[in-house]
C-alpha cells in the first residue's frame, strides 16, 4: 500500500484494521514523487507477491499511482494485482472525514482494496 499525505494516514489506519483481521500489509510513505526508486518499489511489491494498492487525494491522472506504475515499468517490473484509489468525482465542501469517505479514499476503502487483491 502506497500513500502520501492524508492517504498515508488512512493507510496506517487501514493497516491496523487489517492486522486485527489477520491480514498484514506494508505501508510505504511516498512523500516525494520525484525521483522514484523503481528498483526499491519493485522489491517491496515483489515481497508481497506482486500486490499493490495506491491511494491519493486527487485525480488519478498524472498522480501518485501513475508515477509508481511508470517507475516500475522502467525497471521491467509490474504488479501482478493492482488497485488504484483516487478522487474520481468533482470535489466539494465538507468535513475532512466526510470527504475522504465520500471520495473513496478512507481507511475503510483502502482496506477493501487490499482485501480485493489479496
Residue pairs with C-beta under 8 A, 6 or more apart in sequence:
1 11
1 14
1 15
1 25
1 26
1 27
1 28
1 52
1 53
1 54
1 55
1 110
1 114
2 11
2 27
2 28
2 30
2 41
2 52
2 53
2 54
2 55
2 64
2 68
3 9
3 10
3 11
3 27
3 28
3 29
3 30
3 54
3 55
3 56
3 64
3 110
4 29
4 30
4 31
4 33
4 56
4 64
5 57
6 57
6 96
6 100
6 105
7 55
7 56
7 57
7 85
7 105
7 110
8 27
8 29
8 30
8 31
10 55
10 100
10 105
10 106
10 107
10 110
11 27
11 55
11 107
11 110
12 27
13 107
14 25
14 107
14 108
14 110
14 111
14 114
15 25
15 27
17 107
17 108
17 111
18 24
18 25
18 111
18 114
18 115
23 114
23 115
23 118
25 48
25 114
26 44
26 47
26 48
28 41
28 44
30 36
30 64
30 68
33 64
33 67
34 67
36 67
36 68
36 70
36 71
37 71
38 71
38 72
38 73
38 74
38 75
38 77
39 75
41 68
41 71
41 72
41 75
41 77
42 72
42 75
42 77
45 51
45 52
45 72
45 77
45 79
46 77
49 80
50 79
50 80
50 81
51 79
51 80
51 81
51 82
51 114
51 117
51 118
52 68
52 79
52 81
52 82
52 83
52 117
53 82
53 83
53 84
53 85
53 110
53 113
53 114
53 117
54 64
54 65
54 68
54 82
54 83
54 84
54 85
54 86
55 64
55 84
55 85
55 86
55 105
55 109
55 110
55 113
56 63
56 64
56 65
56 84
56 85
56 86
56 87
56 105
57 86
57 87
57 100
57 103
57 105
58 86
58 87
59 86
59 87
59 88
60 66
60 84
60 86
60 87
60 88
63 86
65 84
65 86
69 78
69 79
69 82
72 78
72 79
81 117
82 117
83 113
83 114
83 116
83 117
85 104
85 105
85 109
85 110
85 113
86 105
87 103
87 104
87 105
88 103
88 104
89 102
89 103
91 99
91 103
92 99
94 102
97 106
100 106
101 108
101 109
